[in-house]
Protein backbone atom coordinates (compact mmCIF):
# COMPACT_ATOMS: atom_id res chain seq x y z
CA UNK A 1 0.00 0.00 0.00
CA UNK A 2 1.09 3.54 -0.68
CA UNK A 3 1.19 5.06 2.81
CA UNK A 4 0.50 8.59 1.57
CA UNK A 5 -2.67 7.52 -0.27
CA UNK A 6 -4.06 5.22 2.39
CA UNK A 7 -6.63 6.16 4.99
CA UNK A 8 -5.09 6.67 8.41
CA UNK A 9 -6.84 4.65 11.07
CA UNK A 10 -8.08 5.52 14.54
CA UNK A 11 -7.26 2.66 16.89
CA UNK A 12 -8.13 2.11 20.55
CA UNK A 13 -5.85 -0.25 22.49
CA UNK A 14 -7.57 -1.78 25.54
CA UNK A 15 -4.68 -2.79 27.79
CA UNK A 16 -5.04 -2.43 31.58
CA UNK A 17 -1.71 -1.35 33.22
CA UNK A 18 -0.19 -0.11 29.96
CA UNK A 19 2.67 1.96 31.40
CA UNK A 20 2.73 0.61 34.98
CA UNK A 21 3.79 -3.00 34.72
CA UNK A 22 6.79 -4.64 33.06
CA UNK A 23 5.71 -7.65 31.02
CA UNK A 24 6.05 -8.67 27.39
CA UNK A 25 2.44 -7.85 26.48
CA UNK A 26 2.73 -4.24 27.64
CA UNK A 27 6.20 -3.66 26.21
CA UNK A 28 5.06 -5.13 22.89
CA UNK A 29 1.86 -3.05 22.83
CA UNK A 30 3.77 0.18 23.37
CA UNK A 31 6.40 -0.65 20.76
CA UNK A 32 3.85 -1.62 18.11
CA UNK A 33 1.65 1.38 18.92
CA UNK A 34 4.57 3.80 18.64
CA UNK A 35 5.35 2.51 15.17
CA UNK A 36 1.72 2.63 14.07
CA UNK A 37 1.62 6.25 15.24
CA UNK A 38 4.79 6.98 13.28
CA UNK A 39 2.99 5.69 10.19
CA UNK A 40 0.30 8.32 10.73
CA UNK A 41 -2.37 6.36 12.62
CA UNK A 42 -4.18 7.80 15.64
CA UNK A 43 -3.73 5.64 18.75
CA UNK A 44 -5.44 5.91 22.14
CA UNK A 45 -5.17 3.61 25.14
CA UNK A 46 -7.93 2.53 27.53
CA UNK A 47 -6.20 1.53 30.75
CA UNK A 48 -6.21 1.35 34.52
CA UNK A 49 -5.45 4.16 36.94
CA UNK A 50 -2.96 3.60 39.73
CA UNK A 51 -1.00 5.67 42.26
CA UNK A 52 1.94 5.40 39.85
CA UNK A 53 0.08 6.72 36.82
CA UNK A 54 -2.84 8.80 38.06
CA UNK A 55 -1.46 11.87 36.31
CA UNK A 56 0.00 10.17 33.25
CA UNK A 57 -2.49 10.64 30.43
CA UNK A 58 -0.30 10.31 27.38
CA UNK A 59 2.61 8.27 26.08
CA UNK A 60 4.74 9.69 23.26
CA UNK A 61 1.82 11.70 21.93
CA UNK A 62 -0.78 8.93 22.37
CA UNK A 63 -3.66 9.68 24.73
CA UNK A 64 -4.36 7.37 27.71
CA UNK A 65 -7.84 7.16 29.25
CA UNK A 66 -7.53 5.78 32.79
CA UNK A 67 -10.22 4.30 35.00
CA UNK A 68 -10.85 3.04 38.52
CA UNK A 69 -9.00 -0.18 39.15
CA UNK A 70 -8.45 -3.22 41.34
CA UNK A 71 -4.93 -4.32 42.32
CA UNK A 72 -3.90 -7.90 41.60
CA UNK A 73 -1.84 -9.55 44.36
CA UNK A 74 1.83 -10.42 43.90
CA UNK A 75 2.40 -7.89 41.14
CA UNK A 76 4.70 -5.44 42.99
CA UNK A 77 1.69 -3.12 43.48
CA UNK A 78 1.74 -2.47 39.73
CA UNK A 79 -0.83 -4.62 37.91
CA UNK A 80 -4.31 -3.16 38.21
CA UNK A 81 -7.44 -4.24 36.36
CA UNK A 82 -9.46 -1.37 34.91
CA UNK A 83 -13.23 -1.16 35.52
CA UNK A 84 -14.79 1.53 33.33
CA UNK A 85 -18.50 1.45 32.66
CA UNK A 86 -20.00 0.51 29.31
CA UNK A 87 -21.03 4.14 28.76
CA UNK A 88 -17.55 5.48 29.59
CA UNK A 89 -15.89 3.27 27.01
CA UNK A 90 -18.60 3.87 24.43
CA UNK A 91 -18.19 7.63 24.82
CA UNK A 92 -14.42 7.32 24.24
CA UNK A 93 -14.97 5.28 21.08
CA UNK A 94 -17.43 7.87 19.78
CA UNK A 95 -15.33 10.89 20.79
CA UNK A 96 -12.15 9.48 19.24
CA UNK A 97 -14.00 8.24 16.13
CA UNK A 98 -12.42 4.81 16.55
CA UNK A 99 -12.20 2.45 13.55
CA UNK A 100 -10.64 -0.55 15.32
CA UNK A 101 -10.67 -1.79 18.92
CA UNK A 102 -7.58 -3.85 19.71
CA UNK A 103 -7.82 -5.86 22.95
CA UNK A 104 -4.59 -7.17 24.49
CA UNK A 105 -5.63 -9.23 27.53
CA UNK A 106 -8.77 -11.21 28.48
CA UNK A 107 -9.64 -8.97 31.46
CA UNK A 108 -12.93 -7.32 32.54
CA UNK A 109 -11.80 -4.26 30.53
CA UNK A 110 -11.73 -6.47 27.45
CA UNK A 111 -15.34 -7.59 27.87
CA UNK A 112 -16.59 -4.05 28.58
CA UNK A 113 -14.66 -2.57 25.65
CA UNK A 114 -15.75 -5.30 23.23
CA UNK A 115 -19.38 -4.87 24.22
CA UNK A 116 -19.17 -1.10 23.68
CA UNK A 117 -17.39 -1.51 20.33
CA UNK A 118 -19.93 -4.06 19.07
CA UNK A 119 -22.80 -1.71 19.96
CA UNK A 120 -21.23 0.84 17.60
CA UNK A 121 -20.39 -1.60 14.81
CA UNK A 122 -16.64 -1.19 15.43
CA UNK A 123 -14.38 -4.06 14.38
CA UNK A 124 -12.64 -5.94 17.22
CA UNK A 125 -9.16 -7.45 17.17
CA UNK A 126 -8.15 -9.63 20.14
CA UNK A 127 -4.50 -10.48 20.81
CA UNK A 128 -3.92 -13.82 22.54
CA UNK A 129 -1.22 -12.76 25.00
CA UNK A 130 -2.20 -15.10 27.85
CA UNK A 131 -2.36 -18.79 28.65
CA UNK A 132 -3.97 -20.39 31.72
CA UNK A 133 -0.55 -21.18 33.22
CA UNK A 134 0.21 -17.44 33.46
CA UNK A 135 -2.88 -16.96 35.58
CA UNK A 136 -2.35 -19.90 37.93
CA UNK A 137 1.43 -19.72 38.38
CA UNK A 138 1.03 -18.20 41.86
CA UNK A 139 -1.33 -20.95 43.00
CA UNK A 140 0.34 -23.81 44.91
CA UNK A 141 0.29 -27.24 43.27
CA UNK A 142 -3.09 -28.66 44.16
CA UNK A 143 -5.24 -31.47 42.86
CA UNK A 144 -7.73 -29.10 41.25
CA UNK A 145 -5.22 -26.87 39.45
CA UNK A 146 -5.72 -28.62 36.12
CA UNK A 147 -9.47 -28.01 36.44
CA UNK A 148 -8.84 -24.31 37.14
CA UNK A 149 -6.68 -24.09 34.01
CA UNK A 150 -9.46 -25.77 32.03
CA UNK A 151 -12.05 -23.29 33.28
CA UNK A 152 -9.80 -20.37 32.42
CA UNK A 153 -9.39 -21.81 28.94
CA UNK A 154 -13.18 -21.99 28.57
CA UNK A 155 -13.44 -18.34 29.60
CA UNK A 156 -10.78 -17.36 27.03
CA UNK A 157 -12.72 -19.20 24.31
CA UNK A 158 -15.97 -17.47 25.30
CA UNK A 159 -14.30 -14.06 25.10
CA UNK A 160 -12.24 -14.73 21.98
CA UNK A 161 -15.37 -15.75 20.03
CA UNK A 162 -16.41 -12.10 20.22
CA UNK A 163 -13.46 -11.05 18.05
CA UNK A 164 -13.60 -10.31 14.34
CA UNK A 165 -10.08 -11.71 14.21
CA UNK A 166 -7.70 -13.22 16.75
CA UNK A 167 -3.92 -12.65 16.71
CA UNK A 168 -1.41 -15.16 18.09
CA UNK A 169 2.25 -14.19 18.65
CA UNK A 170 3.50 -17.66 17.59
CA UNK A 171 2.33 -20.86 15.94
CA UNK A 172 2.77 -22.47 19.37
CA UNK A 173 0.32 -19.98 20.92
CA UNK A 174 -2.11 -20.80 18.13
CA UNK A 175 -1.79 -24.53 18.79
CA UNK A 176 -2.86 -24.09 22.43
CA UNK A 177 -6.33 -23.00 21.36
CA UNK A 178 -7.01 -25.32 18.44
CA UNK A 179 -10.73 -25.36 19.22
CA UNK A 180 -10.82 -21.56 18.84
CA UNK A 181 -9.30 -21.68 15.38
CA UNK A 182 -12.19 -23.67 13.95
CA UNK A 183 -14.66 -20.86 14.66
CA UNK A 184 -12.61 -17.65 14.87
CA UNK A 185 -10.60 -16.06 12.01
CA UNK A 186 -6.99 -15.87 13.17
CA UNK A 187 -3.42 -15.19 12.16
CA UNK A 188 0.08 -15.25 13.65
CA UNK A 189 2.03 -12.00 14.11
CA UNK A 190 5.23 -12.02 16.15
CA UNK A 191 5.74 -9.33 18.79
CA UNK A 192 8.98 -8.72 16.94
CA UNK A 193 12.28 -7.17 17.97
CA UNK A 194 13.62 -3.71 17.18
CA UNK A 195 16.94 -4.59 15.56
CA UNK A 196 17.95 -0.93 15.49
CA UNK A 197 17.95 -0.90 19.32
CA UNK A 198 18.83 -4.49 20.14
CA UNK A 199 22.14 -4.96 18.35
CA UNK A 200 25.81 -5.39 19.02
CA UNK A 201 27.17 -2.46 21.06
CA UNK A 202 30.10 -1.62 23.32
CA UNK A 203 29.10 -3.06 26.69
CA UNK A 204 32.08 -2.19 28.90
CA UNK A 205 30.18 0.62 30.64
CA UNK A 206 27.72 -1.82 32.22
CA UNK A 207 30.47 -3.34 34.38
CA UNK A 208 31.32 0.11 35.75
CA UNK A 209 27.67 1.09 36.37
CA UNK A 210 26.96 -2.08 38.36
CA UNK A 211 30.44 -2.62 39.79
CA UNK A 212 30.58 -6.06 38.20
CA UNK A 213 33.61 -8.20 37.45
CA UNK A 214 34.55 -7.62 33.80
CA UNK A 215 36.78 -10.66 33.26
CA UNK A 216 34.25 -13.44 33.76
CA UNK A 217 32.02 -15.58 31.61
CA UNK A 218 28.52 -14.17 32.09
CA UNK A 219 25.12 -15.84 32.16
CA UNK A 220 22.12 -13.53 31.73
CA UNK A 221 18.42 -13.83 32.61
CA UNK A 222 15.96 -11.03 31.77
CA UNK A 223 12.33 -10.99 32.93
CA UNK A 224 10.01 -10.77 35.90
CA UNK A 225 11.00 -12.55 39.09
CA UNK A 226 7.86 -14.68 39.25
CA UNK A 227 7.24 -18.43 39.72
CA UNK A 228 6.46 -19.27 36.07
CA UNK A 229 9.91 -17.95 35.14
CA UNK A 230 11.52 -20.80 37.12
CA UNK A 231 14.54 -18.70 38.17
CA UNK A 232 15.30 -20.87 41.18
CA UNK A 233 16.41 -23.64 38.80
CA UNK A 234 18.87 -21.24 37.18
CA UNK A 235 20.27 -20.14 40.55
CA UNK A 236 20.62 -23.74 41.74
CA UNK A 237 22.46 -24.61 38.54
CA UNK A 238 25.20 -22.18 39.55
CA UNK A 239 26.35 -24.50 42.35
CA UNK A 240 27.27 -27.18 39.78
CA UNK A 241 28.71 -24.64 37.35
CA UNK A 242 30.94 -22.97 39.94
CA UNK A 243 32.23 -26.32 41.18
CA UNK A 244 33.76 -26.76 37.73
CA UNK A 245 34.53 -23.14 36.82
CA UNK A 246 34.46 -20.39 39.45
CA UNK A 247 35.02 -17.64 36.88
CA UNK A 248 31.34 -17.46 35.88
CA UNK A 249 28.83 -14.81 36.95
CA UNK A 250 25.01 -14.81 36.77
CA UNK A 251 23.25 -11.52 36.04
CA UNK A 252 19.50 -11.38 36.78
CA UNK A 253 17.68 -8.40 35.23
CA UNK A 254 14.10 -7.54 36.16
CA UNK A 255 11.82 -6.77 39.11
CA UNK A 256 9.46 -9.08 40.95
CA UNK A 257 8.11 -10.12 44.32
CA UNK A 258 10.37 -13.19 44.40
CA UNK A 259 13.52 -11.09 44.56
CA UNK A 260 14.25 -11.46 48.28
CA UNK A 261 13.37 -15.15 48.20
CA UNK A 262 15.77 -15.71 45.30
CA UNK A 263 18.51 -13.64 46.92
CA UNK A 264 18.15 -15.78 50.03
CA UNK A 265 18.43 -18.92 47.91
CA UNK A 266 21.69 -17.65 46.43
CA UNK A 267 22.92 -16.83 49.93
CA UNK A 268 21.93 -20.22 51.32
CA UNK A 269 23.82 -21.87 48.46
CA UNK A 270 26.84 -19.68 49.25
CA UNK A 271 26.98 -18.29 45.71
CA UNK A 272 25.87 -14.68 46.31
CA UNK A 273 29.18 -13.21 45.14
CA UNK A 274 28.61 -14.86 41.75
CA UNK A 275 24.99 -13.71 41.38
CA UNK A 276 23.92 -10.09 40.80
CA UNK A 277 20.30 -8.95 40.92
CA UNK A 278 20.22 -5.88 38.67
CA UNK A 279 16.51 -5.11 39.10
CA UNK A 280 14.83 -2.79 36.62
CA UNK A 281 17.31 -1.25 34.19
CA UNK A 282 17.15 1.39 31.46
CA UNK A 283 16.85 0.34 27.84
CA UNK A 284 20.46 1.38 27.24
CA UNK A 285 21.61 -0.74 30.19
CA UNK A 286 19.50 -3.67 28.98
CA UNK A 287 21.14 -3.64 25.55
CA UNK A 288 24.57 -3.51 27.19
CA UNK A 289 23.61 -6.37 29.52
CA UNK A 290 22.69 -8.56 26.53
CA UNK A 291 25.99 -7.71 24.88
CA UNK A 292 27.97 -8.35 28.07
CA UNK A 293 26.67 -11.89 28.51
CA UNK A 294 28.31 -15.01 27.16
CA UNK A 295 25.04 -16.97 27.04
CA UNK A 296 21.41 -16.02 27.61
CA UNK A 297 19.20 -18.37 29.64
CA UNK A 298 15.40 -18.38 29.80
CA UNK A 299 14.27 -21.08 32.27
CA UNK A 300 10.55 -20.22 31.97
CA UNK A 301 7.84 -22.81 32.36
CA UNK A 302 5.31 -20.81 30.29
CA UNK A 303 5.92 -18.38 27.41
CA UNK A 304 3.75 -17.57 24.39
CA UNK A 305 6.76 -16.18 22.53
CA UNK A 306 9.61 -14.82 24.63
CA UNK A 307 10.54 -11.30 23.51
CA UNK A 308 13.67 -11.31 25.68
CA UNK A 309 14.96 -14.30 23.70
CA UNK A 310 14.51 -12.36 20.45
CA UNK A 311 16.33 -9.40 22.00
CA UNK A 312 19.25 -11.58 23.10
CA UNK A 313 19.42 -13.20 19.67
CA UNK A 314 19.43 -9.79 17.95
CA UNK A 315 22.48 -8.97 20.07
CA UNK A 316 24.11 -12.13 18.77
CA UNK A 317 23.90 -14.32 21.86
CA UNK A 318 23.66 -18.11 22.18
CA UNK A 319 20.48 -19.15 24.01
CA UNK A 320 19.66 -21.90 26.50
CA UNK A 321 15.94 -22.49 26.91
CA UNK A 322 13.69 -24.63 29.11
CA UNK A 323 12.15 -27.52 27.20
CA UNK A 324 8.78 -27.03 28.92
CA UNK A 325 5.80 -27.99 26.77
CA UNK A 326 4.19 -24.63 27.65
CA UNK A 327 7.23 -22.65 26.49
CA UNK A 328 7.12 -21.27 22.94
CA UNK A 329 10.70 -20.00 23.23
CA UNK A 330 12.05 -23.52 22.81
CA UNK A 331 11.22 -23.25 19.11
CA UNK A 332 13.82 -20.49 18.71
CA UNK A 333 16.55 -23.02 19.42
CA UNK A 334 18.18 -24.26 16.23
CA UNK A 335 21.95 -24.31 15.88
CA UNK A 336 22.11 -21.23 18.12
CA UNK A 337 21.71 -22.83 21.54
CA UNK A 338 20.53 -25.75 23.63
CA UNK A 339 17.47 -26.97 25.53
CA UNK A 340 17.42 -28.28 29.10
CA UNK A 341 14.93 -30.26 31.15
CA UNK A 342 12.67 -27.71 32.78
CA UNK A 343 13.30 -28.06 36.52
CA UNK A 344 16.53 -30.00 36.35
CA UNK A 345 19.24 -27.62 37.60
CA UNK A 346 22.02 -30.14 36.97
CA UNK A 347 20.94 -30.62 33.37
CA UNK A 348 20.85 -26.83 32.95
CA UNK A 349 24.38 -26.56 34.34
CA UNK A 350 25.58 -29.26 31.95
CA UNK A 351 24.08 -27.46 28.94
CA UNK A 352 25.65 -24.16 29.98
CA UNK A 353 29.05 -25.75 30.53
CA UNK A 354 28.88 -27.49 27.14
CA UNK A 355 29.16 -24.17 25.38
CA UNK A 356 30.29 -21.41 27.74
CA UNK A 357 33.97 -22.34 27.59
CA UNK A 358 34.00 -23.40 23.94
CA UNK A 359 34.75 -20.25 21.94
CA UNK A 360 34.28 -21.91 18.57
CA UNK A 361 30.78 -23.08 19.55
CA UNK A 362 29.95 -19.70 21.07
CA UNK A 363 30.97 -17.90 17.88
CA UNK A 364 28.98 -20.24 15.66
CA UNK A 365 25.86 -20.00 17.81
CA UNK A 366 26.21 -16.23 18.07
CA UNK A 367 26.17 -15.87 14.27
CA UNK A 368 23.18 -18.19 13.97
CA UNK A 369 21.18 -16.32 16.65
CA UNK A 370 21.78 -13.04 14.85
CA UNK A 371 20.69 -14.53 11.52
CA UNK A 372 17.47 -15.99 12.99
CA UNK A 373 16.58 -12.69 14.71
CA UNK A 374 16.36 -10.95 11.33
CA UNK A 375 13.21 -12.97 10.61
CA UNK A 376 11.46 -11.26 13.54
CA UNK A 377 12.08 -7.58 12.78
CA UNK A 378 9.33 -5.55 14.46
CA UNK A 379 8.78 -3.48 11.33
CA UNK A 380 7.51 -6.59 9.55
CA UNK A 381 5.10 -7.19 12.44
CA UNK A 382 3.78 -3.64 12.15
CA UNK A 383 3.19 -4.06 8.41
CA UNK A 384 1.25 -7.28 9.01
CA UNK A 385 -0.81 -5.65 11.77
CA UNK A 386 -1.60 -2.64 9.59
CA UNK A 387 -2.64 -4.89 6.70
CA UNK A 388 -4.87 -6.88 9.07
CA UNK A 389 -6.64 -3.67 10.15
CA UNK A 390 -7.20 -2.61 6.54
CA UNK A 391 -8.51 -6.03 5.54
CA UNK A 392 -11.06 -5.95 8.38
CA UNK A 393 -12.30 -2.56 7.25
CA UNK A 394 -12.07 -3.55 3.59
CA UNK A 395 -10.01 -0.43 2.86
CA UNK A 396 -7.76 -0.16 -0.18
CA UNK A 397 -5.74 2.75 -1.53
CA UNK A 398 -7.58 6.05 -1.66
CA UNK A 399 -7.00 8.00 -4.85
Secondary structure, 3 states (H helix, E strand, C coil): CCHHHCCCCEEEEECCCCCCCCCHHHHHHHHHHHHHHHCCCEEEEEEECCCCCCCCCEECCEEEEEECEEECCCCCCCCEEECCCHHHHHHHHHHCCCCEEEECCCCHHHHHHHHHHHHCCCEEEEEECCCHHHHHCCCCCCCCHHHHHHHHHHHHHHHHCCCCEEEECCHHHHHHCHHHHCCCCEEECCCCECCCCCCCCCCHHHHHHCCCCCCCEEEEEECCCCHHHCHHHHHHHHHHHHHHCCCEEEEEECCCCCHHHHHHHHHHCCCHHHEEEEECCCHHHHHHHHHHCCEEEECCCCECCCHHHHHHHHCCCEEEEECCCCEHHHHHCCCCEEEECCCCHHHHHHHHHHHHCCHHHHHHHHHHHHHHHHHHEHHHHHHHHHHHHHHHHCCCCCC
